[in-house]
Amino acid sequence: MDNVAFLELFEPNSQALRMGLVLRELVFSSFSDVNESIVGSAKVKLALYSRGEKNNVLCGIQQGSADSCMLYVHHVDTISHKRLKFSGSGKHAKRIKFSDENEIFEEDITWLFKLVKDKAPF
């Protein structure tokens, strides 16, 4: 787990960074044996979390526009939840956009990560 590489994904001292750190901690506390890799180019980078092979992606975290933070989840196509809503129409991953730290509830994210764990084939 490379803290420096993760921190470099975000604008320094940004709200997006604070949200990313909260989500990252929830990733590591929710998934056992998860590996973090930083992928992308200078303009668009994200942290991907996988199990075993790098292609076995469970989720990802990225800075979004307007100081937001994006959480991407794989293996879950739809959810029915009062606070969590997918945005966009990604083919391989669905995303949830967080605009404020107060939108991140630990019980919501751990619920979502349990769905990912239940549906991931690895």
PyMOL commands that set and color helices and strands:
alter all, ss='L'
color gray80, all
select helices_A, chain A and resi 3-7+15-30+65-67+101-103+106-119
alter helices_A, ss='H'
color red, helices_A
select strands_A, chain A and resi 34-40+45-51+57-63+69-74+93-98
alter strands_A, ss='S'
color yellow, strands_A
deselect
rebuild
show_as cartoon
